[in-house]
Amino acid sequence: MASSLKEQIASAAFAFRGYNVTNQGRSAELLAHPIYGPIVETQLREASEICSDATCHRVDLVERVRRCEPSAINTFAEDVSTIIAIELAQLRILEEVFDIHWCEGRLAFGYSLGEVAALIGAGVYEMHDILRPPLSMARECAELGRNVFMGVLFSRGRELDIKLVKRLCLEINHEGHGVIGISSLLSPNAVLLLGQHETVDRFKSRMRDYFPKKVHLRKNPNNWPPLHTPILWEKNISDRAAYMMHTMPGGFVKPAIPIVSLVTGKADYDDTNSREILVDWIDHPQRLWDAVCETLAVGVETVVHVGPEPNLIPATFKRISDDVSSQLRGRSLNSLGLRAMSGIARRPWLTKLLSTRATLLRAPFVEHVVLEDWLLEQQID
């Protein structure tokens, strides 16, 4: 299996996960592994030192992972450090144990914190430099997050009118009882909203005046750090983090692998613009759909999911794969023409896209590898 993945690297994309309500995955198993364990422990100890210094209290991520401690909004700094340390450890294991060099892949992208991990792994920044700005703001970000909730807005019919979504958010914001905004563009028919206090509920109560009946909103009961939204402006987190990023070392080399930024939706990192992109990364929505489309457009055949218990990116690929397969069920994907596709109306938003983005037809044929599972499946002599 190791040789198979090595042969697939040239046509592979590496996708790095971000923050979630669960952030441990199978990291404890990797830490306890007789061969992988020392690599994982080294990365966690380095991240522990960085986190302890930035937050001014002692952190032991090795013990935290060993005990599989759960995440909460008040463990945000520890979770940020753990996620990135584990992602980098998984890449090191690939290279040092299996001689599989991830930078030989076709491209990479990361959701939220995953983009930071990708930049570290690709040699643009050192972990101890690029982690300091977000960790220094983690406590305040978590404080804001105690009153922030997520809503998943999605359409079962036509694509969402993003301009209308933004308008309703702005109308709620101007009333002065909390801020709500788009945090992620998951697909043409789905976005993530993050809102303070009761703003998600107010959005839901008013959405029938703006959207058709096939548009729905599902509220998540957990609290969320308000990354990638204007909520961060309340404590000037964006500006202060931006200043730290502009003065941190590194950032004067192109990534060793093309990295699609979820800020711009394109692989446009060069040897000078990473700080500019990262400043926007703080409070701009994540363009996950653009990264998915770019991945399919460049002919990627395998997506390797990096990090503990990756969920959002695999789920996004699975949804588009299932939707394409369902939309075209009963016909050969290889022989079906655009004229036949245009008459299918079960998913109008997808039918419209298939006529202009035929690369979406590749989604059902892309192989997905969850790296932590793959590593623990290997038989090593």
C-alpha positions as CSV (number, residue, x, y, z in Angstrom):
1,M,0.0,0.0,0.0
2,A,2.9,2.4,0.7
3,S,4.3,1.9,-2.7
4,S,0.9,2.5,-4.2
5,L,0.5,5.9,-2.5
6,K,4.0,6.8,-3.5
7,E,3.1,6.2,-7.1
8,Q,0.0,8.3,-6.8
9,I,1.8,11.4,-5.4
10,A,2.3,13.2,-8.7
11,S,-1.5,13.3,-9.2
12,A,-2.4,13.9,-5.6
13,A,-3.7,16.9,-3.6
14,F,-3.1,17.3,0.1
15,A,-6.0,18.7,2.0
16,F,-5.3,20.0,5.6
17,R,-8.2,20.2,8.1
18,G,-9.0,23.1,10.4
19,Y,-10.5,23.6,13.8
20,N,-13.6,21.6,14.8
21,V,-15.4,20.7,18.0
22,T,-13.4,17.4,18.0
23,N,-9.7,17.7,17.3
24,Q,-7.9,14.5,18.5
25,G,-8.9,11.9,16.0
26,R,-6.4,9.0,16.2
27,S,-3.5,11.1,17.3
28,A,-3.1,9.1,20.6
29,E,-2.6,6.0,18.5
30,L,0.0,7.7,16.4
31,L,1.7,8.9,19.6
32,A,1.8,5.4,21.1
33,H,3.1,3.8,17.9
34,P,6.6,2.4,18.3
35,I,7.9,4.0,15.1
36,Y,5.7,7.0,14.6
37,G,5.6,8.0,18.3
38,P,8.9,9.8,18.6
39,I,8.1,12.0,15.6
40,V,4.7,12.9,16.9
41,E,6.0,13.6,20.4
42,T,8.8,15.9,19.0
43,Q,6.2,18.0,17.1
44,L,3.8,18.2,20.0
45,R,6.6,19.2,22.4
46,E,7.7,22.0,20.0
47,A,4.1,23.2,19.7
48,S,3.7,23.0,23.5
49,E,6.6,25.4,24.0
50,I,5.2,27.8,21.4
51,C,1.7,27.7,22.9
52,S,3.0,28.1,26.4
53,D,5.1,31.2,25.5
54,A,2.3,32.8,23.5
55,T,-0.4,32.3,26.0
56,C,1.7,32.7,29.2
57,H,0.6,29.5,30.8
58,R,2.2,26.0,30.7
59,V,0.8,23.7,28.1
60,D,1.6,20.0,27.7
61,L,0.2,18.8,24.4
62,V,1.8,15.4,24.7
63,E,-0.2,14.6,27.8
64,R,-3.3,16.2,26.3
65,V,-3.1,14.0,23.2
66,R,-2.2,10.9,25.3
67,R,-5.3,11.4,27.4
68,C,-7.5,12.3,24.4
69,E,-8.7,15.4,26.2
70,P,-11.9,16.9,24.6
71,S,-12.0,20.3,23.0
72,A,-14.0,23.3,24.3
73,I,-14.0,26.9,23.4
74,N,-11.6,27.6,26.3
75,T,-9.1,25.1,24.9
76,F,-8.9,26.9,21.6
77,A,-5.2,27.8,21.8
78,E,-4.3,24.2,22.7
79,D,-6.5,22.8,19.9
80,V,-4.9,25.2,17.3
81,S,-1.4,24.0,18.4
82,T,-2.4,20.3,18.5
83,I,-4.0,20.4,15.0
84,I,-1.0,22.0,13.3
85,A,1.5,19.8,15.2
86,I,-0.3,16.6,14.3
87,E,-0.6,17.7,10.6
88,L,3.1,18.4,10.4
89,A,3.9,15.1,12.3
90,Q,1.9,13.1,9.7
91,L,3.9,14.7,6.9
92,R,7.1,14.0,8.6
93,I,6.1,10.3,9.1
94,L,5.3,10.1,5.4
95,E,8.8,11.4,4.5
96,E,11.0,9.8,7.1
97,V,9.4,6.4,7.4
98,F,8.0,5.8,3.9
99,D,10.1,8.1,1.8
100,I,7.0,9.8,0.4
101,H,7.5,13.5,-0.2
102,W,4.3,15.3,-0.1
103,C,5.6,18.4,-1.9
104,E,5.9,16.3,-5.0
105,G,2.1,16.3,-5.2
106,R,0.0,18.3,-7.7
107,L,-1.2,20.9,-5.1
108,A,-2.3,21.5,-1.5
109,F,-4.9,23.5,0.3
110,G,-6.0,23.9,3.9
111,Y,-9.3,24.8,5.5
112,S,-8.8,27.6,8.0
113,L,-5.9,26.6,10.3
114,G,-5.0,24.0,7.7
115,E,-3.7,26.7,5.4
116,V,-1.2,27.7,8.0
117,A,0.0,24.1,8.4
118,A,0.4,23.8,4.6
119,L,2.5,27.0,4.5
120,I,4.8,25.6,7.3
121,G,5.1,22.2,5.6
122,A,5.9,23.8,2.3
123,G,8.8,25.8,3.8
124,V,7.3,29.3,3.7
125,Y,7.4,29.8,7.5
126,E,8.7,28.1,10.6
127,M,6.1,26.9,13.0
128,H,7.4,29.0,15.9
129,D,7.0,32.2,13.9
130,I,3.7,31.8,12.1
131,L,1.9,30.3,15.2
132,R,2.6,33.2,17.4
133,P,0.0,35.7,16.0
134,P,-3.0,33.4,16.1
135,L,-2.0,32.0,19.5
136,S,-1.5,35.4,21.0
137,M,-5.0,36.3,20.0
138,A,-6.5,32.9,20.9
139,R,-7.8,33.9,24.4
140,E,-9.7,36.9,23.1
141,C,-11.0,34.9,20.1
142,A,-12.3,32.2,22.5
143,E,-13.9,34.9,24.7
144,L,-15.8,36.1,21.6
145,G,-16.7,32.6,20.7
146,R,-18.6,31.9,23.9
147,N,-21.5,33.8,22.3
148,V,-20.9,32.7,18.7
149,F,-23.0,30.0,17.0
150,M,-22.8,28.4,13.6
151,G,-25.6,28.1,11.1
152,V,-25.4,25.9,7.9
153,L,-27.5,27.7,5.2
154,F,-28.3,25.4,2.2
155,S,-30.6,25.2,-0.8
156,R,-32.2,22.0,-2.1
157,G,-33.0,23.7,-5.3
158,R,-31.2,26.5,-7.1
159,E,-27.9,28.0,-6.0
160,L,-27.9,30.5,-3.1
161,D,-28.0,34.1,-3.9
162,I,-24.9,35.2,-1.9
163,K,-25.7,38.9,-2.3
164,L,-29.0,38.3,-0.6
165,V,-27.3,36.3,2.2
166,K,-24.9,39.2,2.8
167,R,-27.8,41.7,2.7
168,L,-29.7,39.9,5.4
169,C,-26.6,39.6,7.5
170,L,-26.0,43.4,7.2
171,E,-29.6,44.2,8.1
172,I,-29.3,42.2,11.2
173,N,-25.9,43.7,12.1
174,H,-27.0,47.3,11.8
175,E,-29.6,46.8,14.5
176,G,-26.7,46.6,17.0
177,H,-27.5,43.4,18.8
178,G,-24.6,41.2,17.5
179,V,-22.8,40.5,14.2
180,I,-23.4,37.7,11.8
181,G,-21.4,36.9,8.6
182,I,-20.5,34.3,6.1
183,S,-17.5,32.2,7.4
184,S,-17.2,29.7,4.5
185,L,-18.5,29.2,1.0
186,L,-18.9,25.4,0.9
187,S,-20.6,25.1,-2.5
188,P,-22.9,27.1,-4.7
189,N,-25.8,25.9,-2.6
190,A,-24.3,25.9,0.9
191,V,-22.6,28.4,3.2
192,L,-21.5,28.5,6.9
193,L,-22.7,31.4,8.9
194,L,-21.2,32.5,12.3
195,G,-23.2,34.8,14.4
196,Q,-23.1,36.4,17.9
197,H,-25.9,36.0,20.5
198,E,-29.3,35.4,18.8
199,T,-28.3,36.5,15.3
200,V,-28.4,33.0,13.7
201,D,-31.9,32.6,15.1
202,R,-32.9,36.0,13.8
203,F,-31.5,35.2,10.4
204,K,-33.6,32.0,10.4
205,S,-36.8,33.8,11.4
206,R,-36.5,36.3,8.6
207,M,-35.1,34.2,5.8
208,R,-38.5,33.4,4.3
209,D,-38.8,37.0,3.2
210,Y,-35.6,36.6,1.2
211,F,-35.3,33.0,0.0
212,P,-37.5,30.4,-1.5
213,K,-38.9,27.5,0.6
214,K,-36.2,25.1,-0.5
215,V,-33.6,27.2,1.4
216,H,-33.0,25.9,4.9
217,L,-30.8,26.9,7.9
218,R,-29.6,24.3,10.4
219,K,-28.1,25.7,13.7
220,N,-25.2,24.0,15.4
221,P,-25.5,23.9,19.2
222,N,-21.8,24.4,19.9
223,N,-19.8,27.6,20.4
224,W,-17.3,28.6,17.7
225,P,-14.3,30.9,17.5
226,P,-15.3,33.6,15.0
227,L,-12.4,33.2,12.5
228,H,-13.0,34.4,9.0
229,T,-15.8,36.9,10.0
230,P,-16.1,40.6,10.9
231,I,-16.9,39.5,14.5
232,L,-13.1,39.7,15.1
233,W,-13.2,43.4,14.5
234,E,-14.9,43.9,17.9
235,K,-11.6,43.4,19.7
236,N,-9.3,44.6,16.8
237,I,-8.0,41.1,16.5
238,S,-7.6,41.3,12.8
239,D,-5.4,44.4,12.9
240,R,-3.2,43.3,15.8
241,A,-2.7,39.9,14.2
242,A,-1.9,41.5,10.9
243,Y,0.8,43.7,12.5
244,M,2.4,40.6,14.0
245,M,2.3,38.8,10.7
246,H,3.9,41.7,8.9
247,T,6.8,41.7,11.3
248,M,7.4,37.9,11.7
249,P,10.4,36.2,10.1
250,G,10.1,34.2,6.9
251,G,7.7,34.4,3.9
252,F,10.2,35.2,1.2
253,V,10.1,31.9,-0.7
254,K,7.4,30.3,-2.9
255,P,5.8,27.2,-1.4
256,A,7.5,24.0,-2.4
257,I,4.1,22.8,-3.7
258,P,1.4,25.0,-5.2
259,I,-1.0,26.0,-2.4
260,V,-4.5,27.0,-3.2
261,S,-5.5,29.7,-0.7
262,L,-9.0,29.6,0.6
263,V,-8.9,33.4,0.8
264,T,-8.5,33.8,-3.0
265,G,-9.5,30.4,-4.3
266,K,-6.4,30.2,-6.4
267,A,-2.8,28.9,-6.2
268,D,-1.3,32.4,-6.2
269,Y,1.2,32.3,-3.3
270,D,4.5,33.7,-4.4
271,D,7.7,34.8,-2.7
272,T,6.3,38.1,-1.3
273,N,2.5,38.0,-1.0
274,S,1.9,35.4,1.8
275,R,1.6,38.0,4.5
276,E,-1.0,39.9,2.4
277,I,-3.0,36.8,1.9
278,L,-2.8,35.8,5.6
279,V,-4.0,39.2,6.7
280,D,-7.2,38.6,4.7
281,W,-7.3,35.0,5.9
282,I,-8.1,36.3,9.4
283,D,-11.5,37.8,8.7
284,H,-12.5,36.8,5.1
285,P,-14.7,33.8,4.3
286,Q,-13.1,30.6,3.3
287,R,-13.6,29.7,-0.4
288,L,-13.7,26.0,0.0
289,W,-15.7,25.4,-3.2
290,D,-13.1,27.2,-5.3
291,A,-10.4,24.9,-3.9
292,V,-12.5,21.8,-4.7
293,C,-13.1,23.0,-8.3
294,E,-9.4,23.8,-8.7
295,T,-8.4,20.4,-7.4
296,L,-10.7,18.7,-9.9
297,A,-9.6,21.0,-12.8
298,V,-5.9,20.2,-12.6
299,G,-6.5,16.5,-12.9
300,V,-6.0,15.3,-9.3
301,E,-6.8,11.6,-8.9
302,T,-6.1,11.2,-5.2
303,V,-6.9,13.6,-2.3
304,V,-4.8,12.9,0.9
305,H,-6.6,14.3,4.0
306,V,-4.1,15.5,6.6
307,G,-4.8,16.0,10.3
308,P,-6.8,14.5,13.1
309,E,-10.2,13.2,12.1
310,P,-10.7,15.3,8.9
311,N,-14.4,15.8,8.3
312,L,-15.4,19.0,6.4
313,I,-13.3,18.6,3.3
314,P,-14.0,14.9,2.9
315,A,-17.7,15.6,3.4
316,T,-17.6,18.3,0.8
317,F,-16.0,16.1,-1.8
318,K,-18.5,13.3,-0.9
319,R,-21.5,15.5,-1.4
320,I,-20.4,16.7,-4.8
321,S,-19.5,13.1,-5.8
322,D,-22.9,11.8,-4.6
323,D,-24.8,14.7,-6.2
324,V,-23.0,14.2,-9.6
325,S,-23.6,10.4,-9.4
326,S,-27.3,10.8,-8.4
327,Q,-27.9,13.5,-11.0
328,L,-26.6,11.2,-13.7
329,R,-27.7,7.8,-12.3
330,G,-28.7,5.2,-14.8
331,R,-26.5,6.7,-17.5
332,S,-22.8,6.2,-18.2
333,L,-20.8,9.1,-16.9
334,N,-18.3,8.5,-19.6
335,S,-20.8,8.6,-22.5
336,L,-23.3,11.2,-21.2
337,G,-23.2,14.4,-23.1
338,L,-23.9,18.0,-22.0
339,R,-27.2,18.0,-23.9
340,A,-28.5,15.1,-21.8
341,M,-27.3,16.8,-18.6
342,S,-29.1,20.0,-19.4
343,G,-32.5,18.4,-19.2
344,I,-32.0,17.0,-15.7
345,A,-33.6,19.3,-13.1
346,R,-33.4,17.5,-9.8
347,R,-30.5,19.8,-8.7
348,P,-30.8,23.0,-10.8
349,W,-27.7,24.5,-9.3
350,L,-25.6,21.4,-10.2
351,T,-27.1,21.1,-13.7
352,K,-26.1,24.7,-14.4
353,L,-22.6,24.1,-13.2
354,L,-22.1,20.9,-15.1
355,S,-22.7,22.7,-18.4
356,T,-19.8,25.1,-17.7
357,R,-17.6,23.0,-15.4
358,A,-17.4,19.6,-16.9
359,T,-14.4,18.8,-14.5
360,L,-17.0,18.2,-11.8
361,L,-17.8,15.0,-13.5
362,R,-14.4,13.7,-12.3
363,A,-15.5,13.9,-8.6
364,P,-16.9,10.3,-8.3
365,F,-13.6,8.9,-9.6
366,V,-11.2,10.7,-7.2
367,E,-9.8,8.5,-4.5
368,H,-9.6,9.8,-0.9
369,V,-7.1,8.8,1.7
370,V,-7.4,9.8,5.3
371,L,-3.8,9.9,6.2
372,E,-4.0,9.0,9.9
373,D,-6.0,5.9,9.0
374,W,-3.5,5.0,6.2
375,L,-0.5,5.4,8.5
376,L,-2.1,3.1,11.2
377,E,-3.0,0.5,8.5
378,Q,0.6,0.0,7.4
379,Q,2.5,-3.1,8.3
380,I,6.1,-2.0,9.1
381,D,8.9,-4.5,9.5
